[in-house]
Amino acid sequence: MLRRVTATRYVTPLREGGSLPGLMEADDLGTYVVKFVGAGQGRKTLVAEVISAGLARAAGLRVPELVAVELDPALAAGEPDQEVQDLLRASAGLNLGVDFLPGALDLDRPATVVDSGWAARLLWFDAFVGNVDRSWRNPNLLLWHGRPYAIDHGAALTFHHSWPGAAEWPARAYDAKDHVVAGMAPDTAAADTAMAGALTPDVVDAAVGDVPDEWLTDEPGFSSADEVRAAYVRLLGERLSDRGAWLAGLAVVGERPKVAG
C-alpha cells in the first residue's frame, strides 16, 4: 500500500490543471503536489495515477514517489480563496500526494535529453495503460537532476469510467500520432520484449494493490474493493496478452506538429 502521511499546511494552488491540485506540507516534513478526491475529476483519476505509476516504475521509467495524504478539512478555515476552501472541505480523508521535485523543469522537447530507446519505452507504456494525455501540447514530463520523470497519469485506464464496456479495452488501438515522442521514430517493437517482460503478474498485482480501499469502495457493479482490484488486474493482463492488436499501430514517424502562428 502507499505510504501514508498527514497534511499539515496548504501552501499554494497549482492552477495548471483543471482539477486544481495544491502544494501541501505533511507531517513527514515532505512537500507534495496533492490531487484531491473531491475534485471534479473524482477518485478514479487517483486510482489511475497510482496503478500507472507502479507499472511505470517496474518497467524502468522514473516517476515521483506517490503517497496517500490524510486531509483534515479544518485546514480549509485558513484559506482565503473560496474555491480552495470548498475543495479542501470536499476532500476529507485520503488524497493523493506526488512528491514535489524542487527545481524540476518541464521537459517539452524530450529529443534534446533522451534517446529513441527511452522514447520507445515511454510510448509503449502509454499505449499499454491507454494514457491519452502525453501529447506535444502537454508532455507531462519533468527534467530533474538531468533525468526525465513521467507525471500525471490520471487520464490512463479510461475503461474504469464505463465498466460495462471495459471488455473491449484490452484490444483497443492507441492513437500515437500526437504523442510527444512521435517525431523521434521510437522503435516500440524493440522495446516490447523488455517492457512486457517487466510487467509480470506479481508486478501488476502489486501496482493495483497500492490503491487504497477508500478509493475502490461503493463502485457500482462490484461487491467489494477486492473485486474491483481483480477487474483491474484481469484487464491489464488481457491488455498485455492482446498487445499484438495495438503494438503495430505505434510505429509512428515524422516531425512533431508545428504550432500555428
PyMOL commands that set and color helices and strands:
alter all, ss='L'
color gray80, all
select helices_A, chain A and resi 43-58+73-78+82-89+110-112+116-129+158-161+163-171+182-184+188-198+201-209+213-215+225-241+244-250
alter helices_A, ss='H'
color red, helices_A
select strands_A, chain A and resi 4-13+22-26+31-35+66-71+93-99+105-106+141-144+147-150
alter strands_A, ss='S'
color yellow, strands_A
deselect
rebuild
show_as cartoon
